[in-house]
Amino acid sequence: MLKRGRKWPVLAVRRFMLYDVFLHELGHLQLVNENAHSVRLKYAHEKLAQQFATHWCKQLLSSLFVHLDPVHNPPTEEEIRVFKH
């Protein structure tokens, strides 16, 4: 975990925003009850949307993706060290 009062590395914030928030919102598009009488009940709510995001964040962050923008790469040793302390 981060030490209280320490800033997150810029790439860690970008990675979080890119994967967690985007995938959470995408998770809301999961059709969970196609026979529901209202649109609100047809799609995933918070719990399922976050489970979707968590699952795909783990998949995306655990595999190498060669890209010019380093936000797509796994956390660096420095980022891991900062998060552990």
KOLTIKOL-505773 format. One record per atom (N, C-alpha, C): residue in one letter; atom name; z, y, x. Coordinates in steps of 0.02 Angstrom, whole numbers, plus 50000, padded with zeros to 5 digits. Layout:
<rs>
+------+------+-------+-------+-------+
| rest | atom |    pz |    py |    px |
+------+------+-------+-------+-------+
|    a |   CA |     Z |     Y |     X |
...
+------+------+-------+-------+-------+
</rs>
This chain:
<rs>
+------+------+-------+-------+-------+
| rest | atom |    pz |    py |    px |
+------+------+-------+-------+-------+
|    m |    N | 50000 | 49941 | 50042 |
|    m |   CA | 50000 | 50000 | 50000 |
|    m |    C | 50000 | 50062 | 50044 |
|    l |    N | 49977 | 50117 | 50016 |
|    l |   CA | 49977 | 50179 | 50053 |
|    l |    C | 50048 | 50207 | 50058 |
|    k |    N | 50061 | 50243 | 50113 |
|    k |   CA | 50124 | 50278 | 50119 |
|    k |    C | 50123 | 50338 | 50072 |
|    r |    N | 50180 | 50352 | 50043 |
|    r |   CA | 50185 | 50408 | 49996 |
|    r |    C | 50163 | 50472 | 50031 |
|    g |    N | 50122 | 50511 | 49998 |
|    g |   CA | 50100 | 50575 | 50024 |
|    g |    C | 50038 | 50572 | 50069 |
|    r |    N | 50015 | 50511 | 50085 |
|    r |   CA | 49955 | 50505 | 50127 |
|    r |    C | 49893 | 50506 | 50085 |
|    k |    N | 49842 | 50539 | 50110 |
|    k |   CA | 49778 | 50541 | 50075 |
|    k |    C | 49740 | 50477 | 50087 |
|    w |    N | 49702 | 50457 | 50037 |
|    w |   CA | 49657 | 50400 | 50045 |
|    w |    C | 49598 | 50422 | 50088 |
|    p |    N | 49571 | 50376 | 50129 |
|    p |   CA | 49509 | 50392 | 50165 |
|    p |    C | 49453 | 50408 | 50114 |
|    v |    N | 49410 | 50454 | 50132 |
|    v |   CA | 49356 | 50477 | 50087 |
|    v |    C | 49315 | 50418 | 50062 |
|    l |    N | 49296 | 50372 | 50107 |
|    l |   CA | 49255 | 50316 | 50085 |
|    l |    C | 49293 | 50270 | 50037 |
|    a |    N | 49358 | 50264 | 50045 |
|    a |   CA | 49397 | 50223 | 49999 |
|    a |    C | 49396 | 50253 | 49929 |
|    v |    N | 49401 | 50319 | 49925 |
|    v |   CA | 49399 | 50352 | 49859 |
|    v |    C | 49330 | 50343 | 49828 |
|    r |    N | 49278 | 50353 | 49867 |
|    r |   CA | 49210 | 50345 | 49842 |
|    r |    C | 49198 | 50273 | 49819 |
|    r |    N | 49223 | 50225 | 49858 |
|    r |   CA | 49214 | 50155 | 49840 |
|    r |    C | 49250 | 50140 | 49774 |
|    f |    N | 49311 | 50165 | 49767 |
|    f |   CA | 49348 | 50155 | 49706 |
|    f |    C | 49311 | 50185 | 49646 |
|    m |    N | 49289 | 50246 | 49654 |
|    m |   CA | 49254 | 50279 | 49599 |
|    m |    C | 49189 | 50242 | 49581 |
|    l |    N | 49153 | 50223 | 49632 |
|    l |   CA | 49088 | 50190 | 49620 |
|    l |    C | 49097 | 50124 | 49584 |
|    y |    N | 49141 | 50082 | 49609 |
|    y |   CA | 49147 | 50015 | 49581 |
|    y |    C | 49195 | 50011 | 49522 |
|    d |    N | 49256 | 50033 | 49530 |
|    d |   CA | 49305 | 50022 | 49477 |
|    d |    C | 49290 | 50061 | 49414 |
|    v |    N | 49279 | 50125 | 49420 |
|    v |   CA | 49269 | 50166 | 49361 |
|    v |    C | 49202 | 50150 | 49328 |
|    f |    N | 49149 | 50145 | 49366 |
|    f |   CA | 49084 | 50130 | 49337 |
|    f |    C | 49085 | 50061 | 49303 |
|    l |    N | 49111 | 50011 | 49337 |
|    l |   CA | 49112 | 49944 | 49309 |
|    l |    C | 49158 | 49939 | 49248 |
|    h |    N | 49211 | 49978 | 49248 |
|    h |   CA | 49255 | 49978 | 49189 |
|    h |    C | 49216 | 50004 | 49129 |
|    e |    N | 49181 | 50058 | 49137 |
|    e |   CA | 49142 | 50086 | 49082 |
|    e |    C | 49086 | 50038 | 49061 |
|    l |    N | 49055 | 50006 | 49110 |
|    l |   CA | 49004 | 49957 | 49095 |
|    l |    C | 49034 | 49897 | 49057 |
|    g |    N | 49096 | 49880 | 49073 |
|    g |   CA | 49130 | 49826 | 49039 |
|    g |    C | 49139 | 49838 | 48965 |
|    h |    N | 49142 | 49901 | 48945 |
|    h |   CA | 49147 | 49917 | 48874 |
|    h |    C | 49085 | 49896 | 48835 |
|    l |    N | 49030 | 49885 | 48870 |
|    l |   CA | 48967 | 49866 | 48836 |
|    l |    C | 48963 | 49791 | 48821 |
|    q |    N | 49014 | 49754 | 48841 |
|    q |   CA | 49014 | 49682 | 48826 |
|    q |    C | 49021 | 49671 | 48751 |
|    l |    N | 48976 | 49633 | 48723 |
|    l |   CA | 48978 | 49616 | 48652 |
|    l |    C | 49029 | 49561 | 48643 |
|    v |    N | 49083 | 49575 | 48606 |
|    v |   CA | 49136 | 49525 | 48597 |
|    v |    C | 49137 | 49497 | 48526 |
|    n |    N | 49108 | 49533 | 48478 |
|    n |   CA | 49106 | 49508 | 48409 |
|    n |    C | 49044 | 49537 | 48375 |
|    e |    N | 48989 | 49502 | 48380 |
|    e |   CA | 48927 | 49529 | 48353 |
|    e |    C | 48926 | 49533 | 48276 |
|    n |    N | 48972 | 49499 | 48245 |
|    n |   CA | 48976 | 49499 | 48171 |
|    n |    C | 49026 | 49550 | 48144 |
|    a |    N | 49055 | 49591 | 48187 |
|    a |   CA | 49104 | 49640 | 48165 |
|    a |    C | 49072 | 49691 | 48117 |
|    h |    N | 49112 | 49717 | 48073 |
|    h |   CA | 49087 | 49764 | 48023 |
|    h |    C | 49078 | 49835 | 48049 |
|    s |    N | 49109 | 49850 | 48106 |
|    s |   CA | 49101 | 49917 | 48135 |
|    s |    C | 49080 | 49911 | 48208 |
|    v |    N | 49047 | 49962 | 48231 |
|    v |   CA | 49024 | 49963 | 48301 |
|    v |    C | 49084 | 49961 | 48348 |
|    r |    N | 49138 | 49995 | 48330 |
|    r |   CA | 49198 | 49997 | 48372 |
|    r |    C | 49227 | 49928 | 48386 |
|    l |    N | 49220 | 49882 | 48339 |
|    l |   CA | 49249 | 49815 | 48347 |
|    l |    C | 49200 | 49766 | 48380 |
|    k |    N | 49138 | 49786 | 48389 |
|    k |   CA | 49088 | 49741 | 48418 |
|    k |    C | 49094 | 49735 | 48494 |
|    y |    N | 49120 | 49788 | 48526 |
|    y |   CA | 49119 | 49790 | 48599 |
|    y |    C | 49189 | 49788 | 48629 |
|    a |    N | 49192 | 49772 | 48692 |
|    a |   CA | 49255 | 49762 | 48727 |
|    a |    C | 49298 | 49825 | 48729 |
|    h |    N | 49362 | 49815 | 48721 |
|    h |   CA | 49410 | 49870 | 48727 |
|    h |    C | 49438 | 49872 | 48799 |
|    e |    N | 49490 | 49909 | 48809 |
|    e |   CA | 49516 | 49923 | 48877 |
|    e |    C | 49530 | 49860 | 48918 |
|    k |    N | 49567 | 49813 | 48889 |
|    k |   CA | 49588 | 49754 | 48928 |
|    k |    C | 49528 | 49715 | 48954 |
|    l |    N | 49480 | 49700 | 48911 |
|    l |   CA | 49421 | 49662 | 48933 |
|    l |    C | 49377 | 49702 | 48980 |
|    a |    N | 49371 | 49767 | 48967 |
|    a |   CA | 49331 | 49810 | 49011 |
|    a |    C | 49360 | 49810 | 49081 |
|    q |    N | 49428 | 49814 | 49087 |
|    q |   CA | 49459 | 49815 | 49153 |
|    q |    C | 49455 | 49747 | 49187 |
|    q |    N | 49460 | 49693 | 49149 |
|    q |   CA | 49451 | 49626 | 49178 |
|    q |    C | 49381 | 49619 | 49207 |
|    f |    N | 49332 | 49643 | 49171 |
|    f |   CA | 49262 | 49643 | 49194 |
|    f |    C | 49257 | 49682 | 49260 |
|    a |    N | 49285 | 49743 | 49260 |
|    a |   CA | 49282 | 49785 | 49320 |
|    a |    C | 49317 | 49752 | 49380 |
|    t |    N | 49375 | 49724 | 49368 |
|    t |   CA | 49413 | 49693 | 49423 |
|    t |    C | 49374 | 49633 | 49451 |
|    h |    N | 49347 | 49592 | 49408 |
|    h |   CA | 49308 | 49534 | 49431 |
|    h |    C | 49250 | 49557 | 49475 |
|    w |    N | 49210 | 49604 | 49451 |
|    w |   CA | 49151 | 49625 | 49488 |
|    w |    C | 49167 | 49667 | 49549 |
|    c |    N | 49222 | 49704 | 49548 |
|    c |   CA | 49244 | 49740 | 49609 |
|    c |    C | 49258 | 49690 | 49664 |
|    k |    N | 49293 | 49637 | 49648 |
|    k |   CA | 49308 | 49586 | 49698 |
|    k |    C | 49245 | 49555 | 49725 |
|    q |    N | 49197 | 49542 | 49681 |
|    q |   CA | 49133 | 49512 | 49704 |
|    q |    C | 49095 | 49560 | 49749 |
|    l |    N | 49090 | 49622 | 49729 |
|    l |   CA | 49051 | 49671 | 49766 |
|    l |    C | 49083 | 49690 | 49832 |
|    l |    N | 49149 | 49696 | 49833 |
|    l |   CA | 49183 | 49717 | 49894 |
|    l |    C | 49192 | 49660 | 49944 |
|    s |    N | 49181 | 49598 | 49922 |
|    s |   CA | 49191 | 49541 | 49967 |
|    s |    C | 49125 | 49519 | 50000 |
|    s |    N | 49070 | 49550 | 49982 |
|    s |   CA | 49007 | 49530 | 50012 |
|    s |    C | 48973 | 49589 | 50046 |
|    l |    N | 48940 | 49575 | 50100 |
|    l |   CA | 48906 | 49627 | 50138 |
|    l |    C | 48843 | 49649 | 50102 |
|    f |    N | 48835 | 49714 | 50097 |
|    f |   CA | 48776 | 49744 | 50066 |
|    f |    C | 48750 | 49795 | 50116 |
|    v |    N | 48696 | 49780 | 50149 |
|    v |   CA | 48670 | 49825 | 50201 |
|    v |    C | 48639 | 49885 | 50166 |
|    h |    N | 48668 | 49943 | 50180 |
|    h |   CA | 48646 | 50004 | 50148 |
|    h |    C | 48662 | 50063 | 50194 |
|    l |    N | 48623 | 50115 | 50192 |
|    l |   CA | 48635 | 50173 | 50234 |
|    l |    C | 48700 | 50209 | 50216 |
|    d |    N | 48719 | 50206 | 50153 |
|    d |   CA | 48781 | 50238 | 50131 |
|    d |    C | 48838 | 50189 | 50142 |
|    p |    N | 48885 | 50205 | 50188 |
|    p |   CA | 48939 | 50158 | 50205 |
|    p |    C | 48987 | 50142 | 50148 |
|    v |    N | 48983 | 50179 | 50093 |
|    v |   CA | 49027 | 50164 | 50037 |
|    v |    C | 49014 | 50095 | 50008 |
|    h |    N | 48955 | 50068 | 50020 |
|    h |   CA | 48938 | 50002 | 49994 |
|    h |    C | 48961 | 49946 | 50039 |
|    n |    N | 48984 | 49962 | 50097 |
|    n |   CA | 49007 | 49911 | 50145 |
|    n |    C | 49080 | 49893 | 50132 |
|    p |    N | 49102 | 49835 | 50155 |
|    p |   CA | 49173 | 49817 | 50147 |
|    p |    C | 49217 | 49868 | 50181 |
|    p |    N | 49281 | 49872 | 50162 |
|    p |   CA | 49327 | 49919 | 50195 |
|    p |    C | 49329 | 49908 | 50270 |
|    t |    N | 49334 | 49962 | 50307 |
|    t |   CA | 49339 | 49958 | 50380 |
|    t |    C | 49409 | 49935 | 50399 |
|    e |    N | 49418 | 49917 | 50463 |
|    e |   CA | 49484 | 49896 | 50486 |
|    e |    C | 49534 | 49953 | 50478 |
|    e |    N | 49512 | 50014 | 50489 |
|    e |   CA | 49557 | 50072 | 50481 |
|    e |    C | 49580 | 50079 | 50408 |
|    e |    N | 49533 | 50072 | 50361 |
|    e |   CA | 49551 | 50077 | 50290 |
|    e |    C | 49601 | 50022 | 50271 |
|    i |    N | 49588 | 49962 | 50295 |
|    i |   CA | 49633 | 49906 | 50280 |
|    i |    C | 49702 | 49919 | 50309 |
|    r |    N | 49705 | 49944 | 50371 |
|    r |   CA | 49768 | 49959 | 50404 |
|    r |    C | 49807 | 50012 | 50365 |
|    v |    N | 49772 | 50065 | 50342 |
|    v |   CA | 49804 | 50119 | 50305 |
|    v |    C | 49832 | 50092 | 50239 |
|    f |    N | 49795 | 50049 | 50205 |
|    f |   CA | 49817 | 50023 | 50141 |
|    f |    C | 49876 | 49976 | 50149 |
|    k |    N | 49882 | 49941 | 50205 |
|    k |   CA | 49937 | 49893 | 50215 |
|    k |    C | 50003 | 49927 | 50230 |
|    h |    N | 50000 | 49987 | 50258 |
|    h |   CA | 50063 | 50022 | 50278 |
|    h |    C | 50090 | 50063 | 50223 |
+------+------+-------+-------+-------+
</rs>
